[in-house]
Amino acid sequence: MKKVILLLNMGGPNNLNEVEIFLKNMFNDPCILGIKNSILRKFMANLISCFRVNSAIKNYKAIGGKSPIVDITKSLVDKISKQFECDFIMRYTPPFAFDVLQKYKDYNEIILIPLYPHHSITTTVSSIEDIKFNLQKLGFKNRLKIVDVFYDNLYYNKIILNLIKEKVVNLTQDEILQTTLIFSAHSLPKKIVKNGDLYEKHIVEHFEILKDLLQKDGLNFKDIKLAYQSRLGPIEWLGPNLSDILPNIKPKRALIFPLSFCIDNSETDFELNIEYRHLASDFLYYEVCKCPNDLDEFAKFLILILH
């Protein structure tokens, strides 16, 4: 029986020429923009992308001219491939579903692992629907197995705890006691949550799980907060926003953990590590934890949840 694991993620520009492609594809996703009329949605996606492309290019230049998400995912795939055949698909930039799926026409089973710890129509549903659409388009009849969200998995959360511990290993106990730990999650328009999206529920539950684990582990920060980042436009988004929380942190010491992501991307490398670091320029301590990325432990975890 031939089967393959496919890791799913939103993607990111592999070079500066893909920035506009990324923006147009993302905003043309009905799960993102929510406009049912495809012609109107495409028009709005092009319009939004036109306004945002120059600033987005500038941001990607600041982190090396591309998103790190594809290279890190390739490395993660290589580690999993030592035990299982594995590949990956990005939603808005290459490698796209149509191109990758063609390699697995004769496979009996395709196992999908969306690299989103929490469920949302804007991430998990969007990626899975993209796979189903392209399988139908290609006329494939492979058996699909979908791995569910894993924010409440103890093994995964121990990886997060270890990433936090590694970041503060050189701090004294007194310095940790003066530092506020902030779990920062990508925000979402409130209207999406009101329509039944589970994202906020999962984020809050995950935050409480991690607070409990930190307490049991004896890692005592001055405070532990939940914040949101990456809001756009005039509509109401989930909050509080990280930009509103940071100025009120006393003493000025903060450690940020990016809660929504398994793989580092522009939201972590640029927004948290550059943009918000600038906002915290007068802080005595401001650091951002890495995502699980291509850690051996994360690769082992993704294999573990297949069983």
C-alpha positions in Angstrom: 0.0 0.0 0.0 1.5 3.3 -1.1 0.8 6.3 1.1 2.3 9.8 1.4 2.1 12.5 4.1 1.5 16.0 2.8 2.2 18.9 5.1 0.0 21.9 4.4 0.7 25.6 5.1 -0.2 29.0 3.8 3.2 29.5 2.1 5.2 32.7 1.5 7.2 34.3 -1.3 10.2 32.3 -2.3 11.6 35.6 -3.8 10.5 39.2 -4.2 8.8 38.4 -7.6 6.3 36.2 -5.7 5.2 38.8 -3.2 2.4 40.1 -5.5 1.4 36.5 -6.4 1.2 35.7 -2.7 -1.0 38.7 -1.9 -3.3 38.2 -4.9 -3.8 34.5 -4.1 -4.4 35.1 -0.4 -7.0 37.8 -0.8 -8.7 35.9 -3.7 -9.3 33.0 -1.3 -13.1 33.0 -0.3 -12.1 31.7 3.1 -10.0 34.9 3.6 -11.9 37.7 1.9 -15.4 36.2 2.2 -16.8 37.6 -1.0 -18.9 35.0 -2.7 -18.9 36.5 -6.2 -15.6 35.3 -7.7 -15.3 38.2 -10.2 -15.8 40.9 -7.4 -13.5 39.0 -5.1 -10.7 38.8 -7.7 -11.2 42.6 -8.4 -10.9 43.3 -4.7 -7.9 41.0 -4.3 -6.1 42.8 -7.1 -7.0 46.2 -5.6 -5.8 45.3 -2.1 -2.6 43.7 -3.4 -1.9 46.8 -5.5 -2.0 48.9 -2.3 0.0 46.5 -0.2 2.7 45.1 -2.6 5.3 47.8 -2.1 5.2 47.8 1.7 5.2 44.0 1.6 8.3 43.8 -0.6 10.0 46.2 1.7 9.2 44.0 4.7 10.5 40.8 2.9 13.7 42.7 2.0 14.2 43.2 5.7 14.2 39.5 6.3 16.4 38.4 3.4 14.2 38.9 0.4 11.9 35.9 1.0 9.8 34.1 3.5 11.6 31.4 5.5 8.6 29.1 5.5 9.4 27.0 2.4 13.0 26.3 3.2 12.2 25.3 6.8 9.3 23.1 5.6 11.7 21.4 3.1 14.0 20.6 6.0 11.1 19.3 8.1 10.0 17.1 5.2 13.5 15.7 4.8 13.5 14.6 8.5 10.0 12.9 8.3 11.0 11.3 5.0 13.6 9.1 6.8 10.6 7.1 8.1 7.6 8.0 5.8 7.3 9.3 2.3 6.5 13.0 2.8 6.0 16.1 0.8 4.4 19.6 1.2 1.9 21.9 -0.4 1.6 25.7 0.1 -1.7 27.5 -0.3 -0.7 30.8 -1.9 2.8 30.3 -3.3 4.6 27.3 -4.9 4.6 24.4 -4.5 0.9 24.5 -5.3 -1.5 21.6 -4.7 -2.2 20.8 -8.4 1.5 20.4 -9.1 2.4 18.3 -6.1 -0.6 16.0 -6.2 0.2 14.9 -9.7 3.1 12.9 -8.3 0.8 10.8 -6.2 -1.9 9.6 -8.6 -1.2 5.9 -8.0 -1.0 6.2 -4.2 -3.7 4.5 -2.1 -3.7 7.0 0.7 -2.9 10.7 1.1 -2.4 11.8 4.7 -2.9 15.6 5.2 -1.3 17.4 8.1 -2.3 21.1 8.2 0.5 22.8 10.1 -2.0 24.9 12.0 -2.4 24.0 15.7 -5.8 25.6 15.9 -8.9 25.1 13.6 -10.0 28.0 11.4 -11.8 28.4 8.1 -9.0 30.8 7.1 -6.3 28.2 7.5 -7.2 24.6 8.1 -10.5 24.6 6.0 -8.9 26.7 3.3 -6.0 24.3 2.8 -8.1 21.1 2.9 -10.7 22.4 0.5 -7.8 23.4 -1.8 -6.6 19.8 -1.8 -10.1 18.3 -2.3 -10.7 20.7 -5.2 -7.5 19.8 -7.0 -7.9 16.0 -6.4 -11.3 16.3 -8.1 -9.8 18.4 -10.9 -7.1 15.8 -11.5 -9.7 13.0 -11.3 -7.9 11.2 -8.4 -9.7 8.8 -6.1 -7.1 8.5 -3.4 -8.3 7.8 0.1 -7.8 10.9 2.2 -6.9 10.9 5.9 -6.8 14.3 7.7 -4.9 14.8 10.9 -6.9 17.0 13.3 -5.8 20.1 15.2 -3.2 19.4 17.9 -3.0 22.5 20.1 -4.0 20.3 23.1 -1.5 17.6 22.5 0.9 17.2 25.5 3.9 16.2 23.3 3.5 19.3 21.2 3.1 21.6 24.2 6.2 20.2 25.8 8.1 21.3 22.6 6.7 24.8 23.2 7.8 24.7 26.8 11.3 23.6 25.8 11.5 26.5 23.3 10.6 29.0 26.0 13.1 27.4 28.4 15.9 27.6 25.9 15.2 31.3 25.4 15.5 32.1 29.1 18.3 29.7 29.9 20.8 32.5 30.4 18.5 34.6 32.6 18.7 34.6 36.4 15.6 33.5 38.3 15.1 37.1 39.4 15.2 38.3 35.7 12.6 35.7 34.8 10.4 36.8 37.6 10.5 40.4 36.2 9.7 39.3 32.6 6.2 39.1 31.1 5.6 36.2 28.8 3.2 37.0 26.0 1.7 34.4 23.7 0.9 36.2 20.5 -1.7 34.8 18.1 -2.5 35.9 14.6 -5.7 37.9 14.9 -9.0 37.2 13.1 -12.0 39.4 12.2 -14.6 39.0 14.9 -17.3 38.4 12.3 -15.6 35.2 11.3 -15.6 34.0 14.9 -19.3 35.0 15.3 -20.1 32.8 12.2 -18.9 29.8 14.1 -15.1 29.7 13.6 -13.4 27.7 16.4 -10.1 29.6 16.2 -10.6 31.9 19.2 -11.9 29.1 21.4 -8.9 26.9 20.5 -6.5 29.8 21.1 -7.9 30.6 24.6 -7.9 26.9 25.5 -4.3 26.5 24.3 -3.2 29.6 26.3 -4.7 28.1 29.5 -3.1 24.7 28.9 0.3 26.4 28.5 -0.1 28.5 31.6 -0.9 25.4 33.6 2.1 23.5 32.2 4.4 26.4 32.9 3.2 26.6 36.5 3.6 22.8 37.0 7.1 23.1 35.5 8.1 25.8 38.0 8.8 28.4 35.3 7.6 31.5 37.0 7.2 34.7 34.9 6.0 38.0 36.3 2.9 37.6 34.2 1.6 35.5 31.3 -0.6 37.3 28.7 -2.5 36.5 25.5 -2.3 39.0 22.7 -3.1 39.1 19.0 -1.2 40.5 16.0 -1.5 41.2 12.3 -4.9 42.9 12.2 -5.8 44.8 9.0 -8.4 47.4 8.0 -11.1 49.2 9.9 -13.3 46.1 10.9 -13.2 44.7 14.5 -10.6 42.0 15.1 -9.8 39.8 18.0 -7.9 41.5 20.8 -6.1 42.8 22.7 -3.5 43.7 20.2 0.1 43.2 21.0 0.8 46.9 20.2 -1.7 47.9 22.9 -0.2 45.5 25.5 3.5 46.2 25.1 3.5 49.9 26.2 1.9 48.9 29.5 4.4 46.2 30.4 6.2 47.0 33.7 9.1 46.4 34.2 10.0 46.7 30.5 10.9 43.0 29.9 8.9 40.8 27.5 9.3 37.4 26.0 7.1 36.7 23.0 6.0 33.2 21.8 4.2 33.0 18.4 1.2 30.8 19.3 -0.5 30.4 15.9 2.4 29.1 13.9 4.5 25.9 13.7 6.9 27.4 11.1 8.5 30.8 11.2 7.3 33.3 8.6 7.0 37.0 8.0 4.7 37.4 10.9 7.4 36.1 13.3 10.6 37.2 11.5 9.4 40.6 10.5 6.4 41.6 12.5 7.4 40.2 15.9 11.2 40.4 15.6 11.6 43.7 13.8 8.4 45.7 13.9 7.4 45.1 17.5 11.0 45.1 18.6 11.1 48.7 17.4 8.0 49.4 19.4 9.8 47.9 22.4 13.1 49.8 21.7 13.2 51.2 25.3 12.7 47.7 26.8 15.5 46.2 29.0 14.7 42.8 27.5 12.6 41.9 24.4 13.0 38.5 22.8 11.0 36.3 20.4 10.9 32.5 20.6 11.3 30.5 17.5 8.5 28.2 16.3 9.0 24.4 16.4 10.2 24.7 12.7 12.3 21.7 11.7 13.3 20.5 15.2 13.9 16.8 15.4 11.3 16.7 18.2 8.7 18.3 16.0 9.4 15.9 13.2 9.0 13.0 15.7 5.7 14.6 16.9 4.2 14.7 13.4 5.1 11.1 12.9 3.6 10.2 16.3 0.2 11.8 15.6 -0.2 9.6 12.6 -0.9 6.6 14.8 
